Amino acid sequence: MENLKEQAIRWIEDNCCRYFEISDALWENPELSMQEHYASGLLTEFLSKEGYAVEKGVAGMPTAFIASYGVEGPVIGFSCEYDALPTLSQDRRKNERCSLIEGAPGHGCGHNLMAIGGAMAAGAVKALIDSGRLKARLKIFGTPAEELCIGKPFMAREGYFENLDCLLDWHPMEYSKAGYTESTAYFNCKYHFTGKTAHGNAPWFGRSALDAAILMSNALEFLREHLLPGKTGGETTLNYNFENVGGTPNVVPEKATLWCVGRMGKAEEIKELKRRVDNCADGIALATETQVTKELITVIHEKIPNEVISKAMQRNFEYVGNPEFSNEDRKSAAEIQERMGVAVTKMGKEPEPFTRTNMPVNDSSEYSWFAPMDIALVELVPDGIGWHNWIVTRFAGSDAGRNTVSTASKILACTAIELIEQPELIDAAKEELHKRLGGRVYESLFDKSIRPATDANRSEMEKYRIFYQK
């Protein structure tokens, strides 16, 4: 088995530049959630040429895909994400905030790296399959709109994650850790109120949509008191803002929108919270004689951790080692930390101890209900700088990003080899998943009438496409 791992590592080192070209292209052409047409096209074209059978436009999402390879053996899944974040354009040569295009998106979560990490790991395993050294079937899931948690729950609802034996995922972070994480369930919904306009000198003729939105926000403030308590690292929260607040002060507004997100420990709890928030909207619409339309963006399950898979990742973290950052990247990291007023620490830290912990909401949790899985967390940025910001964009486009993703792909490939060569590990991981679910089965948290928000971010993205070479 060690010989197979060494072959996989050498394959990644020999072939990584082809994948880096894709990652660089995505970094230079960032696209917002559900608008990742360039990214999806680039990835599907590449994977098709590599010999995968590629299904495009799955689950009603034009930018979602599945690439499959192999005819026998356990089914090993890998994941790709490729959407960028609003306003996080950044010059990767600068250690201070400097947008390449003001207001444009940027890869402030490192999804240009996540687009290739799982695919590169799969490529290394595929090479061993082709040489006759391994028997396995591979599936690479291209999942759009992770930042809105849209892609995976819709793919899950349509059954695309069934019949997997395991799934291996990863994410860049400011530290390294071998999975064994959980995360909370989550919903994201917009409440659009419609009233009746009137002039400000005779407001009694109107029905204010803004009044309704404000009253709903008050109701949510009271509802917060009655949320089930969370735990450190997995807090239960209910957040909102006003996406649209009407027109001028002298006109009773006929349109207003409250945008709400909630987090709870379990799927059943998030479903109940969503019901109560919906009741707030319906009751206030009745009281204000307005109408409310609910635009459900997504609802996702909590993540089910898996100790067997994570311990396999831990062994291969130790086998592969940490990312090796250049002196230039270390120097840049220290300069940024100094400017931000945080403690200067050296990049290239040892992985954190193997413990069960929480991570932020992400829709990879949907995978965990269908097959044992976990997420390798691999260092990319310096300590203390937070996430979803220009600093992540800067490092995701640098040599640091290449070092991080190549390390991650080696860890995933070696873990896959260990699981394929030792099927009893997969059996144990499945038994663990069965016990953790305790008889619960996957049920989509929204019905068939809800369609993916394929127009999300369309108008915003169109502002910036002219700046990119497509």
DRENMARSE-893826 format. One record per atom (N, C-alpha, C): residue in three letters; x, y, z. Coordinates in pm, whole numbers, plus 50000, padded with zeros to 5 digits. Layout:
ALAXYZ/...
END
This chain:
MET500834987950000/MET500005000050000/MET500875012750000/GLU501985012450072/GLU502855024150074/GLU503405026949935/ASN503705016449860/ASN504175018249723/ASN503125025049636/LEU501865021249655/LEU500775027549580/LEU500655042349617/LYS500785045449744/LYS500725059449787/LYS501865067449725/GLU503035061849722/GLU504175068949664/GLU503955071349515/GLN503365061649447/GLN503055063549305/GLN502045074849286/ALA501035075349374/ALA500025086049365/ALA500665099649389/ILE501525100649488/ILE502195113349519/ILE503055117749401/ARG503795108349342/ARG504635111949226/ARG503775116349110/TRP502625109549091/TRP501745113548980/TRP501265127848999/ILE500875131349120/ILE500435145049148/ILE501555154949122/GLU502765151649166/GLU503895160749144/GLU504215162248995/ASP504025151548919/ASP504325152048775/ASP503225158848695/ASN501995158848746/ASN500845163648667/ASN500195176248724/CYS500665181148838/CYS499965192048905/CYS499905204848822/CYS500905207248737/CYS500915219848660/CYS499705220948568/ARG499225209748515/ARG498035210048430/ARG496815214548510/TYR496745210348634/TYR495635214348721/TYR495815228648771/PHE497055232648796/PHE497305246448839/PHE496845256448732/GLU496965252648606/GLU496505261448498/GLU495015264248510/ILE494255253948549/ILE492815255748569/ILE492565264648689/SER493235261848800/SER493055269848921/SER493385284548895/ASP494485287048824/ASP494865300848793/ASP493815307648706/ALA493305300248609/ALA492285305848520/ALA491015309448597/LEU490625300948693/LEU489445303948773/LEU489685315948864/TRP490915316848920/TRP491235328349005/TRP491175341248924/GLU491625340748800/GLU491635352648715/GLU490275355848657/ASN489355346348661/ASN488005348148607/ASN486965344048711/PRO486915350848826/PRO486015346548934/PRO484555348648898/GLU483715339248939/GLU482285339948909/GLU481485337649035/LEU480405345149049/LEU479545344049167/LEU478695331349161/SER478145327949276/SER477335315749290/SER476235314949185/MET476105303449124/MET475135299749020/MET475455305748884/GLN476515313648875/GLN476915319648747/GLN478275314548700/GLU478675302548746/GLU480025297448722/GLU480135290148588/HIS479675296848480/HIS479635290248349/HIS481035287848294/TYR481915297248311/TYR483285295548265/TYR483975284348343/ALA483845284648475/ALA484485274548560/ALA483975260548528/SER482665259048521/SER482085245948494/SER482505240948356/GLY482505249848259/GLY482905245948123/GLY484355241548117/LEU485235248848185/LEU486655245548185/LEU486895231948250/LEU486235229448363/LEU486415216948436/LEU485835205048360/THR484645206448306/THR484025195148235/THR484785191848107/GLU485295201948038/GLU486085199347918/GLU487365191747954/PHE488025196148060/PHE489255189548104/PHE489005175148144/LEU487985172748226/LEU487705159348274/LEU487265150048161/SER486535155348064/SER486165147247948/SER487395142647872/LYS488355151647853/LYS489585148047782/LYS490425138047862/GLU490245138247996/GLU490975128748081/GLU490345114948081/GLY489195113448015/GLY488585100348003/GLY487395097848093/TYR486935107848167/TYR485755106348251/TYR484485107548167/ALA483445100448208/ALA482105102648152/ALA481485114148230/VAL481155124848162/VAL480715137148228/VAL479255139848196/GLU478475141548302/GLU477075145448291/GLU476965160048334/LYS476465168448246/LYS476385182848273/LYS474965186848311/GLY474865198248376/GLY473555204248405/GLY472675195748496/VAL473275188948594/VAL472495179848677/VAL471635187548777/ALA470545181348817/ALA469615186648918/ALA469085200448881/GLY468955203048752/GLY468375215648707/GLY469305227548721/MET470605225148739/MET471565236048754/MET472575235448640/PRO472585245448552/PRO473455245048434/PRO474935243548467/THR475365247948586/THR476795247648618/THR477175235848708/ALA476255226648731/ALA476545214648810/ALA476905203148715/PHE477795194248762/PHE478165182748679/PHE478605171048766/ILE478665159148704/ILE479235147248767/ILE480135140548666/ALA481365137748706/ALA482315130548621/ALA482565116748683/SER482425106248603/SER482515092548654/SER483585084748578/TYR484205075248652/TYR485235066848588/TYR485305053548663/GLY485585042748588/GLY485765029648649/GLY484545020848638/VAL484785007648645/VAL483684998148624/VAL483514988348740/GLU484484987348830/GLU484344978048942/GLU485114983149062/GLY484704978249179/GLY485344982449302/GLY484504992649376/PRO484954996749495/PRO484205006449574/PRO484065019849503/VAL482975026749531/VAL482705039849468/VAL483225050749562/ILE484255057849518/ILE484895068249597/ILE484525081849538/GLY483955090449619/GLY483535103549572/GLY484525114449609/PHE484635124349520/PHE485415136449544/PHE484555148349507/SER484895160149559/SER484035171849542/SER484795183449481/CYS484115191149397/CYS484655203549340/CYS483715215149374/GLU484275226149416/GLU483545238649433/GLU484295249449357/TYR483575259449301/TYR484265268749213/TYR483625282649209/ASP482725285749303/ASP482145299249303/ASP482995308749387/ALA482945321449349/ALA483685331949418/ALA482745340149505/LEU483315349649577/LEU482545358149670/LEU482485372549619/PRO481395379649650/PRO481265393549603/PRO482345402549660/THR482795411949580/THR483625423649617/THR485055420049659/LEU485475407549650/LEU486775403649705/LEU487885402749600/SER487745409949490/SER488835411249395/SER490075416649466/GLN491235410949435/GLN492465415049504/GLN493685412249417/ASP494615421549416/ASP495905419649351/ASP496735409949435/ARG497085398449380/ARG497805388349457/ARG499255392249484/ARG499725402949424/ARG501095407549448/ARG501175417349563/LYS500025421749615/LYS500005432049717/LYS499645426249853/ASN500275431549956/ASN500005427350094/ASN499105437250166/GLU498355444850090/GLU497365454050143/GLU496155453550051/ARG495035458750098/ARG493805458250019/ARG493995466049890/CYS493865458949776/CYS494055465149645/CYS493275457149542/SER492075461449510/SER491225454249416/SER491785455149274/LEU491725444149202/LEU492045444749060/LEU490945451848984/ILE489695448949022/ILE488515455448963/ILE487605459049079/GLU487375471649101/GLU486605476149216/GLU485205470049216/GLY484855463649329/GLY483535457749344/GLY483375443949285/ALA484375438949213/ALA484275426149146/ALA484465414649245/PRO484025402549207/PRO484205391149296/PRO485655386549302/GLY485935378249401/GLY487265372249417/GLY487145359349495/HIS488195351049487/HIS488145337849550/HIS488595338749696/GLY487765345549776/GLY488055347549917/GLY487715335750005/CYS487455324149944/CYS487295311650019/CYS488155300649959/GLY488935304149857/GLY489835294449796/GLY489185284149708/HIS488025287249650/HIS487335277249569/HIS488015274849434/ASN488885283849391/ASN489685280649273/ASN490605268849300/LEU491005267149427/LEU491815255649467/LEU490945243249488/MET489785245149549/MET488885233949572/MET488345228249441/ALA488365236149336/ALA487925231449205/ALA488835220449153/ILE490115220749193/ILE491065210949138/ILE491565200749240/GLY491435203449371/GLY492025194549470/GLY491475180449464/GLY490145179149467/GLY489535165949459/GLY489765159549324/ALA489725167549217/ALA489925162249082/ALA491345157149064/MET492325164149123/MET493715159849113/MET493935146849191/ALA493315145949309/ALA493395133449385/ALA492775122049307/ALA491615124549247/ALA490955114349166/ALA491835110249049/GLY492525119948989/GLY493415116948877/GLY494535107348916/ALA495085109249037/ALA496145100349084/ALA495615086149105/VAL494405085049161/VAL493795071849181/VAL493445065549046/LYS492955073748954/LYS492615068848820/LYS493845062848751/ALA494995069348768/ALA496215064048706/ALA496535050148759/LEU496285047648886/LEU496505034348943/LEU495475024248895/ILE494255028948873/ILE493225020148814/ILE493645016148673/ASP494095026148595/ASP494495023448456/ASP495675013848447/SER496545014348547/SER497715005448547/SER497394991548600/GLY496154989548644/GLY495744976648697/GLY496124974348842/ARG496614984748909/ARG497044983249049/ARG495894984649149/LEU494814991249108/LEU493644993349196/LEU492374990249121/LYS491354986349196/LYS490004985049142/LYS489094994349221/ALA488555004149151/ALA487655013749216/ALA486875021249109/ARG485785026849153/ARG485005035849068/ARG485055049749130/LEU485195059849045/LEU485375073549092/LEU484205082149048/LYS483805091149137/LYS482815101249102/LYS483315114749152/ILE483355124449062/ILE483715138149097/ILE482465146649084/PHE482045152749193/PHE480825160749194/PHE481175175549180/GLY480755181349070/GLY480925195849048/GLY479715203049105/THR479915209949217/THR478785215449292/THR478845230749294/PRO477925237349227/PRO477925251849222/PRO477395258149351/ALA477635271149364/ALA476975279449466/ALA477145274349608/GLU478355269949643/GLU478555265749782/GLU478355277549877/GLU478725289549833/GLU478605301149922/GLU477145304249957/LEU476225299649876/LEU474795300849908/LEU474205287549953/CYS475035277249962/CYS474585263750002/CYS473445258749914/ILE473575261049784/ILE472505257149692/ILE472805243849623/GLY474015241849574/GLY474275230849482/GLY474005217149539/LYS474605213849652/LYS474555200049701/LYS473165195849750/PRO472385204349820/PRO471055199349861/PRO470135196249745/PHE470275203549633/PHE469445200249518/PHE469935187549449/MET471245185449444/MET471775172949390/MET471375161249480/ALA471405163449612/ALA471005152949705/ALA469535149549688/ARG468685159649672/ARG467255157249657/ARG466965148349536/GLU467775149849431/GLU467555142049309/GLU468265128549312/GLY468915125249426/GLY469475111849443/GLY470875109949388/TYR471595120649357/TYR472905119249293/TYR474005114449388/PHE473755114849519/PHE474775110449614/PHE474535096249666/GLU473545089649610/GLU473265075949652/GLU474325066349595/ASN474475055049662/ASN475345044149617/ASN476835047649620/LEU477205057349704/LEU478615059949729/LEU479095051149844/ASP480355046849838/ASP480935039649951/ASP481625049050049/CYS482155060050000/CYS482685070550087/CYS482905083050002/LEU483065094350067/LEU483385106649997/LEU484465114050074/LEU485485118650002/LEU486615125550061/LEU486645139950013/ASP486595149250106/ASP486525163450073/ASP487665170650144/TRP487835183550113/TRP488865191450180/TRP488475206050172/HIS489135214350253/HIS488905228850250/HIS490155235950300/PRO490575246650234/PRO491685254650288/PRO491235262150413/MET492145263950506/MET491855270850631/MET493095278550677/GLU493065283950800/GLU494255290250856/GLU495005280550948/TYR494575268050946/TYR495225257551025/TYR495045244350950/SER495685233950997/SER495515220650939/SER494895211351042/LYS493975203050994/LYS493295193551083/LYS492705182450999/ALA492765170451051/ALA492285158850977/ALA490795156351002/GLY489965165050951/GLY488535162750955/GLY487965160751095/TYR487105150751107/TYR486325147751227/TYR485585160251275/THR484855166151182/THR484125178451210/THR482625176351193/GLU481885185051257/GLU480445185851237/GLU480085200351212/SER478915202751156/SER478435216451135/SER476925216551147/THR476375228351163/THR474945229651192/THR474095229251065/ALA472815226451084/ALA471835227750977/ALA471535242550955/TYR470975245850838/TYR470945259950797/TYR469795262250700/PHE469145273950711/PHE468215277950605/PHE468485292450565/ASN468085295750442/ASN468305308950383/ASN467055312250303/CYS466345322850343/CYS465065326050279/CYS464845341050275/LYS464295346050165/LYS463905360050152/LYS462385361150163/TYR461935371350237/TYR460495373850255/TYR460175387050188/HIS459465386150076/HIS459145397949995/HIS457725402650029/PHE457615414250088/PHE456305419950122/PHE455865429650013/THR454575428849980/THR453965437849882/THR452765444549946/GLY452745457749943/GLY451635465250001/GLY450945473949898/LYS450545485749941/LYS449845495149853/LYS450445508949876/THR450905515049769/THR451565527949783/THR450545539149804/ALA451025549949864/ALA450195561949885/ALA451135573649909/HIS450635585749886/HIS451425597849911/HIS451585599850062/GLY452715605650099/GLY452975607650241/GLY452005617050310/ASN451295625550234/ASN450335634550300/ASN448975628050320/ALA448845615350273/ALA447615607750297/ALA447955593050312/PRO448815589650410/PRO449315575950421/PRO448235565850457/TRP447095570650506/TRP446035561250545/TRP445475553550426/PHE445735558450304/PHE445305551050186/PHE446255539450151/GLY447445539350213/GLY448455529450179/GLY448505517650274/ARG449265507650235/ARG449585496150318/ARG451095493850305/SER451825497350408/SER453275498250397/SER453945484550404/ALA454635481050295/ALA455435468750295/ALA456625470050391/LEU457125482250405/LEU458245484250497/LEU457805482250642/ASP456595487050675/ASP456065484250809/ASP456055469250837/ALA455615461650737/ALA455525447150754/ALA456915441150777/ALA457905445450698/ALA459255440150713/ALA459845443750849/ILE459605456050894/ILE460125460051025/ILE459445452351137/LEU458135450451126/LEU457425442651227/LEU457905428151230/MET458225422851111/MET458765409251109/MET460115408851180/SER460935418851161/SER462235418951230/SER462035419451381/ASN461025426851427/ASN460725427051570/ASN460295413251619/ALA459465406651538/ALA459025393251576/ALA460205383651586/LEU461165384851495/LEU462345376151499/LEU463195378951623/GLU463255391451664/GLU463995394651786/GLU463385387451907/PHE462055387251914/PHE461385380152024/PHE461535364952009/LEU461515360251884/LEU461635345951860/LEU462995340651904/ARG464025348851894/ARG465375344551933/ARG465425338952076/GLU464625344852164/GLU464625340352303/GLU464225325652315/HIS463475320852218/HIS462895307452228/HIS463625297252141/LEU464785300952088/LEU465575291352013/LEU466215281352109/LEU466355269052063/LEU467085259152142/LEU468545263552156/PRO469145261452272/PRO470545265652289/PRO471475257152205/GLY472545263352157/GLY473555255952082/GLY474705252352173/LYS475885250452113/LYS477085247552190/LYS478235255052126/THR479295256952200/THR480425264452151/THR480945258452021/GLY481035266751919/GLY481455261951788/GLY480295257551701/GLY479135255551758/GLY477965251451682/GLY476735259151727/GLU476915272351739/GLU475855280851794/GLU474605280751707/THR473445281851772/THR472195283851701/THR471965298851687/THR471695303251565/THR471565317651539/THR470415320151444/LEU469885332351451/LEU468845337151360/LEU469235351351321/ASN469575353451195/ASN470065366351147/ASN469195371351033/TYR469165384551017/TYR468375390350908/TYR468935403950871/ASN468565408550751/ASN468755422550715/ASN467665426450616/PHE467675439050575/PHE466655444050483/PHE467315446050347/GLU466995437150254/GLU467595438050121/GLU466985449650043/ASN465725452450068/ASN465005462949996/ASN464105470050097/VAL464215483150107/VAL463435490450208/VAL462525501050148/GLY462135499450024/GLY461155508649968/GLY461785520949906/GLY460965531349887/GLY461395543149814/GLY461725554949902/THR461125566549870/THR461425578949940/THR460575580250067/PRO460995588750161/PRO460225590150286/PRO458815595450266/ASN458565602250154/ASN457265608550134/ASN456275599650059/VAL456635586850042/VAL455755577549974/VAL455675564650058/VAL454475559950084/VAL454305547150153/VAL454845536150062/PRO455865528650107/PRO456495518750018/PRO455615506449995/GLU455535502449870/GLU454715490749837/GLU455565478049828/LYS456895479249831/LYS457775467649824/LYS458825468549935/ALA459105457450000/ALA460195456450097/ALA460525441750117/THR461805438950143/THR462255425050159/THR463075423650285/LEU462755413450364/LEU463575409250476/LEU464245396250438/TRP465575395750454/TRP466365383950419/TRP466825377350548/CYS466495364550564/CYS466715357750692/CYS467505344850673/VAL468455342350763/VAL469145329450767/VAL469095324250911/GLY469055311050926/GLY469025304951057/GLY469915292851063/ARG470445290051181/ARG471305278351204/ARG470815271051328/MET470685257951316/MET470295249651429/MET471105236751427/GLY471095229551538/GLY471945217851551/GLY471565206251461/LYS470255204251436/LYS469795192751360/LYS468785196851254/ALA468645187951156/ALA467715190651046/ALA466295192751096/GLU465865184451191/GLU464505185751243/GLU464305199251310/GLU465345204251376/GLU465255217151445/GLU465235228851347/ILE466005227851237/ILE465995238751139/ILE464665239151065/LYS464075227451045/LYS462755226950980/LYS461705233551069/GLU461775231151200/GLU460835237351293/GLU461065252351303/LEU462315256651307/LEU462605270951311/LEU462085277951186/LYS462295271851071/LYS461795277750946/LYS460275278950950/ARG459585269051006/ARG458125269851017/ARG457705281751101/ARG458405284151212/ARG458035295251300/ARG458345308651236/VAL459445309551163/VAL459765322051092/VAL458715324750985/ASP458315314250913/ASP457245315850813/ASP455955320850878/ASN455645315650996/ASN454445320151067/ASN454525334951102/CYS455705339451141/CYS455875353751169/CYS455525361951046/ALA456055357750930/ALA455795365050807/ALA454305364950771/ASP453675353250783/ASP452265352150746/ASP451385360450840/GLY451665359750970/GLY450855367351066/GLY450975382351047/ILE452195386951018/ILE452405401351000/ILE451795406150869/ALA451855397950765/ALA451185401650641/ALA449685403250664/LEU449115394250744/LEU447695395350776/LEU447415408050856/ALA448255410850954/ALA448025422551040/ALA448185435650966/THR449085436250869/THR449355448750797/THR448595449650665/GLU447815439350635/GLU447065438550509/GLU448005440150388/THR449145433250398/THR450065432050285/THR450095417450243/GLN450845414550138/GLN451065400750095/GLN452545397750110/VAL452855385050141/VAL454245380950152/VAL454505368850062/THR455605369549991/THR456065358449907/THR457385353449964/LYS457465340449984/LYS458675334550041/LYS459555328949930/GLU460795334049923/GLU461765329249825/GLU462795320849898/LEU462555307849902/LEU463455298849972/LEU464695296349886/ILE465845299949937/ILE467095298049864/ILE467665284249891/THR467695280250018/THR468185266950050/THR467855263250194/VAL467865250150220/VAL467865244550355/VAL468785232450351/ILE469715231450446/ILE470635220250446/ILE470635213350583/HIS471095200850582/HIS471195192650702/HIS472485195650777/GLU472525191150900/GLU473785191550974/GLU474745180950919/LYS476025182950945/LYS477045173550899/LYS477205162351002/ILE477275149950952/ILE477465138251036/ILE478965134851034/PRO479665136051146/PRO481105133051146/PRO481345118051134/ASN482545114451092/ASN482895100351082/ASN484325098251127/GLU484485091851243/GLU485805090251304/GLU486695080851224/VAL486105070351165/VAL486905060751088/VAL487555067650969/ILE486775075150892/ILE487315082150776/ILE488345092550820/SER488025099850926/SER488905110550972/SER490235105251023/LYS490215093651089/LYS491475087751136/LYS492325083151018/ALA491675078650912/ALA492425075350791/ALA493065087950734/MET492325099050734/MET492895111750690/MET494075115850779/GLN493915113850909/GLN494975117551002/GLN496255109850971/ARG496125096850946/ARG497305088850913/ARG497985094150787/ASN497175098450691/ASN497755103050566/ASN498215117550571/PHE497655125550662/PHE498245138450694/PHE499685136350741/GLU499875126950833/GLU501205124150887/GLU502125118550779/TYR501565110650688/TYR502365104650581/TYR502815115150480/VAL501895123950440/VAL502195134050336/VAL502965145850392/GLY502605150250512/GLY503235161950572/GLY502465174750543/ASN502975185750597/ASN502305198750585/ASN502665205650454/PRO501875215750413/PRO502305224050301/PRO503645230750332/GLU504475231750232/GLU505775238350248/GLU505705252150182/PHE505575262450265/PHE505425275950214/PHE506795282450190/SER506855290650088/SER508115297250054/SER508425308350154/ASN509675312450156/ASN510075323750242/ASN509325336450203/GLU509055337950074/GLU508335349750028/GLU506905349850083/ASP506235338250079/ASP504875337550134/ASP504885339450285/ARG505855333850354/ARG505955335850499/ARG506175350650533/LYS507015357150454/LYS507285371350477/LYS506025379750454/SER505285376550347/SER504025383650319/SER503025381450431/ALA502935369250480/ALA501995366150587/ALA502315374450711/ALA503595375050747/ALA504005382850864/ALA503695397650846/GLU503935402850727/GLU503655417050700/GLU502165419950715/ILE501335411150664/ILE499875413050675/ILE499435412250820/GLN499955402650894/GLN499595401651036/GLN499995414251113/GLU501175419451086/GLU501615431751153/GLU500675443351121/ARG500295444650995/ARG499395455550956/ARG498015454251020/MET497605441851042/MET496295439551103/MET496335440051255/GLY497525440851311/GLY497655441751456/GLY497405428751529/VAL497695417551461/VAL497555404551526/VAL498945398551546/ALA499015388551631/ALA500305382251661/ALA500895376051535/VAL502175378351514/VAL502865372651399/VAL503245358151430/THR502755349051349/THR503045334751365/THR503585329351234/LYS504315318551242/LYS504935312751125/LYS503975303651051/MET503865305450920/MET503055296350840/MET503765282750831/GLY502945272150818/GLY503485258650814/GLY503405251750947/LYS502285253851015/LYS502105248151150/LYS501835233151143/GLU502135226451252/GLU501775212351265/GLU500255211051270/PRO499695199951218/PRO498245197951227/PRO497755198251371/GLU496535203051389/GLU495945203351523/GLU495645189051571/PRO495535187151702/PRO495265173751755/PRO493965167951698/PHE493895154851697/PHE492715148051645/PHE491595148851749/THR490665157851725/THR489515159551814/THR488275162451730/ARG487135159251786/ARG485875162451718/ARG485555177151742/THR485385184751634/THR485165199151644/THR484075203551546/ASN483705216151558/ASN482735222051466/ASN483445230551362/MET482855231351244/MET483335240451141/MET482145248651091/PRO482415259751020/PRO481305268050973/PRO480355260450882/VAL479145265750869/VAL478145259950781/VAL478705258150641/ASN478495246450584/ASN478815244050443/ASN477955232650394/ASP477625233050264/ASP476665223150216/ASP477275209550186/SER478575207650214/SER479155194250208/SER478505185050311/SER477815190950408/SER477075182850506/SER476085173450438/GLU475575177050321/GLU474615168450251/GLU475225154950215/TYR476495154850175/TYR477155142150143/TYR477105132450261/SER477275137950381/SER477525129550499/SER476335121050539/TRP475165123650484/TRP473985115450513/TRP473905103150422/PHE474665103450313/PHE474585092550215/PHE475745082750226/ALA476895087550271/ALA478075079050278/ALA479015084750383/PRO479845076150444/PRO480835081550536/PRO481755091250464/MET481995102750526/MET482835112950464/MET483435121750572/ASP484455128850536/ASP484915139950617/ASP485765149150534/ILE486185160150596/ILE486815171150523/ILE488195173750581/ALA489245171650503/ALA490585175250545/ALA490725190450539/LEU491185196350646/LEU491365210850654/LEU492855213750643/VAL493245221550542/VAL494665223250510/VAL495025238050510/GLU496095241350578/GLU496505255350598/GLU496785262550466/LEU496255274850457/LEU496485283450341/LEU496935297550381/VAL496335302950488/VAL496555317050523/VAL497115318150665/PRO497665329750701/PRO498215331350836/PRO497125332250942/ASP497515329651065/ASP496605330451180/ASP496045344551198/GLY494825344951251/GLY494275357351302/GLY493685366951201/ILE493595362751075/ILE493125372350972/ILE491685369850930/GLY491035359350986/GLY489645356650951/GLY489525349550817/TRP488325349650764/TRP488025342350641/TRP487085350550555/HIS486875346350431/HIS486025353650337/HIS486475368250327/ASN487735370250299/ASN488255383750287/ASN489345384350179/TRP489865396450153/TRP490825398450046/TRP492125390850069/ILE492455388150195/ILE493695381150225/ILE493635366750173/VAL492465360350190/VAL492305346850137/VAL492425347149985/THR491805357049921/THR491925358349775/THR493395359449735/ARG494145367749807/ARG495545370049774/ARG496355357149782/PHE496185349249888/PHE496955336949903/PHE496435325849812/ALA495135325649784/ALA494575315349696/ALA495105316649555/GLY495575328449519/GLY496135330549385/GLY497645330049380/SER498285326249489/SER499745326649498/SER500335312549501/ASP501675311949515/ASP502325298949531/ASP501825291749656/ALA501435299349758/ALA500895293149879/ALA499675284649845/GLY498825289649758/GLY497645282049718/GLY498015269049648/ARG499025269749562/ARG499465257549491/ARG500035247349589/ASN500775251949687/ASN501315242749787/ASN500215236449871/THR499215244549905/THR498105239449985/THR497305228949909/VAL496955231949785/VAL496095222649711/VAL496845210049673/SER498135210849644/SER498865198649612/SER498985189649735/THR499185195949854/THR499195188149978/THR497845181550001/ALA496765189249984/ALA495425183750005/ALA495145172049911/SER495505173449785/SER495225162849688/SER496005150149721/LYS497235151649770/LYS498015139949811/LYS497355132949930/ILE496885140750027/ILE496205134950143/ILE494955127350100/LEU494155133350012/LEU492925126749968/LEU493235114249887/ALA494225115049798/ALA494555103349716/ALA495065091949803/CYS495945094849898/CYS496475084349986/CYS495395078450075/THR494475086950120/THR493355081950200/THR492465072750118/ALA492195076749993/ALA491385068249904/ALA492055054749883/ILE493355054749861/ILE494085042149841/ILE493955033149964/GLU494105038950082/GLU493995031250206/GLU492615024950219/LEU491575032350185/LEU490215027250196/LEU489935016550091/ILE490455018649971/ILE490245008649865/ILE490954995649898/GLU492174996749949/GLU492994984949980/GLU492544977950108/GLN491834985150193/GLN491354979250317/GLN489834981150327/PRO489074973150254/PRO487614974950250/PRO486944973750386/GLU487624967250481/GLU487054966450615/GLU486934980250679/LEU487774989750637/LEU487655003550687/LEU486365010050637/ILE486055007750511/ILE484805013050457/ILE483615006950529/ASP483674993850554/ASP482584987250626/ASP482424993350766/ALA483544995750834/ALA483475001650968/ALA482955015850964/ALA483335023450862/ALA482855037150848/ALA481355037450822/LYS480875028050741/LYS479435027250714/LYS478665023450840/GLU479205014450918/GLU478555010551042/GLU478505022451138/GLU479585030251143/GLU479585042251228/GLU478515052051183/LEU478415054251052/LEU477385063351000/LEU475995058451038/HIS475765045451023/HIS474465039651058/HIS474125042251205/LYS475105040751293/LYS474875042951436/LYS474625057651465/ARG475375066451401/ARG475205080751427/ARG473845085851379/LEU473365080351269/LEU472055084451220/LEU470945079151309/GLY471145067851372/GLY470185062551466/GLY468795060651409/GLY468715055751287/GLY467415053451225/GLY466895065051143/ARG467515076751156/ARG467105088151072/ARG467515085450928/VAL466705089850834/VAL467015088250692/VAL466985101950627/TYR467695103150517/TYR467755116050448/TYR466395119450387/GLU465905131050418/GLU464715136550353/GLU465025150950317/SER464755154550193/SER464985168350152/SER464155177650240/LEU464745188850278/LEU464065198450366/LEU463245208550289/PHE463145206850158/PHE462215214950078/PHE461605205849972/ASP460405209049929/ASP459675199849842/ASP460055201649695/LYS459485193149611/LYS459835192749468/LYS459475205549395/SER458565213449452/SER458155225749384/SER459235236449388/ILE460185235249481/ILE461265245049493/ILE462335241849390/ARG462655251549307/ARG463675249849205/ARG464935257449244/PRO466105252949199/PRO467325260349231/PRO467295274449173/ALA467875283649247/ALA467855297949208/ALA468915300549103/THR468685295848983/THR469705296748878/THR469965311048833/ASP469045320148863/ASP469255334248828/ASP469955342148937/ALA470265335649049/ALA470945342749158/ALA472245348749105/ASN472455361349139/ASN473685368649105/ASN473855371648956/ARG472865368448874/ARG473045370348730/ARG473335384948694/SER472485393948742/SER472675408048705/SER473975413548763/GLU474335409348884/GLU475575414148945/GLU476785408948868/MET476735396348827/MET477875390448756/MET478065396848619/GLU476965400748555/GLU477065406548422/GLU477825419848422/LYS477895426348536/LYS478645438948545/LYS480135436948521/TYR480615424848550/TYR482065422648553/TYR482575413348444/ARG481695406448374/ARG482175397048272/ARG482975404048163/ILE482665416348135/ILE483375423448028/ILE484855425348061/PHE485205424348189/PHE486615426348229/PHE487435413548215/TYR486785402148197/TYR487495389548194/TYR487605384248052/GLN488685376948027/GLN488905370747897/GLN488265356847899/LYS487125355647834/LYS486425342947832/LYS486645336147697/
END
